[in-house]
């Protein structure tokens, strides 16, 4: 059961990283090769909104599954 907590924590941490990158407008994040597809197609401002939304969804997913596992134990 311990692997579930690790994966949920990873979701929350990666989501937090994405939200912080969007809020702080980190250049290293938005110039990375993996983010260039979104930045080129919609622009940096919309890419920041997109990654903030993705981050919130990832954190929400991690928290939701943490709470649902807590309810079954």
C-alpha positions, -999 to 999 in steps of 0.1 A, spaced: 0 0 0 30 23 5 35 28 -33 1 45 -34 12 72 -11 44 78 -31 24 82 -63 -1 105 -47 27 126 -32 44 127 -66 11 140 -82 9 167 -56 46 177 -59 45 179 -97 12 198 -96 27 222 -72 58 227 -94 35 234 -124 14 259 -105 45 277 -91 61 278 -126 29 294 -140 27 319 -111 64 328 -111 68 327 -149 99 306 -146 119 310 -178 136 276 -174 103 259 -172 87 276 -203 118 273 -224 122 235 -218 117 213 -248 86 196 -234 67 229 -230 76 244 -263 47 228 -282 22 246 -260 41 278 -258 45 280 -296 9 272 -303 -9 293 -278 16 318 -265 33 321 -232 5 338 -213 -20 311 -223 6 284 -216 9 297 -181 -28 294 -176 -27 259 -191 1 247 -168 -16 263 -138 -48 244 -146 -29 211 -152 -11 216 -119 -43 222 -99 -59 191 -115 -29 170 -106 -29 182 -70 -66 176 -68 -62 141 -82 -35 133 -57 -55 146 -28 -87 129 -40 -71 95 -42 -54 101 -8 -87 108 8 -105 79 -9 -78 54 2 -80 68 38 -118 61 37 -113 25 27 -87 16 54 
